[in-house]
């Protein structure tokens, strides 16, 4: 059997998964005991898996998802308004004196 022309034809048909699986099958002695239908089933399963994987990769690339979402931080540059947020009131004050019953330990 001429395998190289067959693999070339599979590449021309854009069945790259099937071509890879055929090359792997020809290099492996484990598939010799399988029938034609079983080997063909393995080839078509591999092609289908490769196509789904390629479609998912393309969709994820087009989605342009961020690796981790950014959480706005107080005082950081506001995305919507283009200005800095005012500081919180408790950051302007100094330390508070401890007074009342809690200070006495009661």
Residue, then its C-alpha position, 0 to 999 in steps of 0.5 A: x500500500x502506498x501510504x505517502x500519497x494517501x496521507x498527502x490526499x488527506x492533507x489536501x482534503x483538509x483532514x489533518x487529524x485523520x492524516x496524523x492518526x493514519x501515520x500513527x497507526x502505520x507506525x504502531x503494531x497495536x492496531x494490526x489486529x483491528x478490523x477495517x471498520x474499527x481502524x476507520x472509526x479511530x481515524x474519523x474519531x481523531x479527525x472529529x476531535x481535531x476539528x472540535x479542538x481547532x474550532x474551540x481554539x479559534x473561538x477562544x482567540x476571537x473572544x480575547x478574554x482577559x487572564x484575570x479580571x481587574x477589580x477597581x481599587x479606591x484611588x485608582x484611575x477610574x475607567x469610566x470618568x477618567x479621574x481619580x476617586x476622592x480619598x475615603x474620610x477615615x484616611x484623612x483623619x489621624x488615629x482615633x483615641x480609645x474612649x468609653x467603656x471599652x477603653x477601661x476594660x469593662 
